[in-house]
Amino acid sequence: MGGASSTHPTPVDELDTTLQTMPGGTFSYHVNSEKNDFANWVRDVIGDVTLARNLRKAADRPSAAHAVGARLAQFRARR
């Protein structure tokens, strides 16, 4: 997994953007006591177990957005 390029955003970049603007009700549909669709997707599709673990700890949309933004910053700093 990598950070964004200026012309090709990654799926994690898109998740970051989506979480920034997603209504709280939509977030609650995907993340609740029974499931965490975002963490599962990041783990199973993207393969980033660290980000998936951090998303599982996020109790609300702002916390999830922060977790994604922080992970993207880590990847950008490695460039």
N, C-alpha and C positions, 0 to 999 in steps of 0.2 A: 504494500500500500504506500502511496506517496501523497505529497501535498499537491496543491493546485498549480497548474500552469496558467499562463495568462489566457490561453485559448481553449483549454480542455479541463473543465472542472471535474474533479473526481466524485464518485458517489458520496463520499464523506463530506466533501464541500457542499454538495446538494442537500445532504441531511442537515448540515449546519444552517444553511439558508432556510430550509423548511422549518426547522425548530425555532428559528428566530421569529417567524411570522405565524406559526400554527396557532389556531384558537385553542384555548385550554381544554375545551370539551373534546376536541379531536385528539389531543394528547392523551387525555384520560381514557379514551376508547382504546388506544393502543398500549397504554401503560397503566396497569392497575394491579390489584392484589393477586389477580389470576394470571397475568401475562405481562411481558415486556417485549413487544414486537420489534422495537428498535434495537435493543440489546441482542435479541435472537438473530436479527438480520445482519447486524455488524459481525457477530460471531460466525454465523453459518455461511454468509455470502461474501463478506469482505475479508473475513479471517483475522480480524483484529481482536484478540481476546482481551487485551488490556482495555481498549475502549469499551468493549461489551461489558466488562466488569464494572467500569465506571458508570456506564449507563444504568446498570442494575441498581446502583446506589443512589441514583438521581430520583428524588421524590416528586419533582415537578418539572414543568417544561423549561423554566429558566435554568435549573440545575443541569438538565440534560443538554441544553444548548451550551452551557459553560463547559461541560465535559467534552463535547465534540470540539468546541473552539480551542480548548487547551491541548487536545490531542493533535489537532491540525498545526498548532503553533510548535509543538515538539517536532513534527515532521519538517516544517519549514525551516526550523533552526538547524536541522541536520544538513541542509543543502549547502 
